[in-house]
Amino acid sequence: MKYLTQAQKHMYENDGYLAPVDIFSNDEIAELRKALEAAEATHGDRLRGPGRNNPHLVLPVLDSITHETRILDAVEDLIGHDILVSSTTLFIKEPSSDGFISWHQDARYVHMEPYNWVTAWLAISDVDEENGCMYMMPGTQNEGMKPHEDTYDENNALTRGQTILDIDVSAAKPVELRAGQISFHHPLIIHGSGPNRSNRRRIGFAIQSYIGGDVEQKIGQIHVQQARGDKAQNHVMIPRLNGEMQSEDMARRDAANEALGKVFYHGAKKIGRY
Ligand SMILES: O=C(O)CCC(=O)C(=O)O
């Protein structure tokens, strides 16, 4: 084991998620937040809507988080030494806002198998029940794929508003994190999150996902970065960025998002906001 304890690995295997895991110190995460918010102030809309997808390809602050050794060491403990980054997403909920994320399983529309992949969700602000933390349903990673309905709800931050209906969520556990802590979750665990009812921003950065060298994209081709090791399936390999919002990198991100969109919206009735 490189970073996690056996007990932490056990929690991931039993419950389908692991939290909280300490990664960045208070000072480090404060610096990262400052850099992210400066980039948001400069680039505005280019980081919202579809711009929330794969921002690590255009912003050095998110590139450095994505390739952070401590995170990769923890991921290696969960999926092995060959690690690729298939995409990332900024999940920001502004103070007193209605955006939410319905109950879903990540694997439903991602079509990556085997399930040797994990989503890492870094809290860049403190995240709690009041400002819209995630909730996980422990053990549901062992219950197979559930039917999802595409709702396209305008406040739902998922691509299709995909939702698992009629489930008893009384066993769901809040994933409260201090800024600088991370959670990891399994492709099949049922999870979601509510709106931000606080006067604080809720800032999450999800690397969704770190995938093992054995993981194949079953219905398309995705654009990925090698983060560690050298084994990869038939993906389009892309390098790390050159700098902040460089035109070559932005073109690369657009191409990656287009390829991802084809996978997410495969067979969909319509294209959503992301
Ligand atoms: O940010 C959220 O509330 C949910 C994100 C999510 O569903 C995920 O990272 O898989």
The ligand as an SDF file (V2000), in Angstrom:
LIG
                    3D

 10  9  0  0  0  0  0  0  0  0999 V2000
  -20.7500   16.8540   -7.1610 O   0  0  0  0  0  0  0  0  0  0  0  0
  -21.7170   16.1380   -6.9280 C   0  0  0  0  0  0  0  0  0  0  0  0
  -22.5780   16.4370   -6.1360 O   0  0  0  0  0  0  0  0  0  0  0  0
  -21.8680   14.7990   -7.6110 C   0  0  0  0  0  0  0  0  0  0  0  0
  -20.7510   14.4310   -8.4740 C   0  0  0  0  0  0  0  0  0  0  0  0
  -20.8790   13.0370   -8.9980 C   0  0  0  0  0  0  0  0  0  0  0  0
  -21.9540   12.5190   -9.1720 O   0  0  0  0  0  0  0  0  0  0  0  0
  -19.6530   12.3090   -9.2960 C   0  0  0  0  0  0  0  0  0  0  0  0
  -18.5560   12.8620   -9.1540 O   0  0  0  0  0  0  0  0  0  0  0  0
  -19.7650   11.1160   -9.6730 O   0  0  0  0  0  0  0  0  0  0  0  0
  1  2  2  0
  2  3  1  0
  2  4  1  0
  4  5  1  0
  5  6  1  0
  6  7  2  0
  6  8  1  0
  8  9  2  0
  8 10  1  0
M  END
$$$$
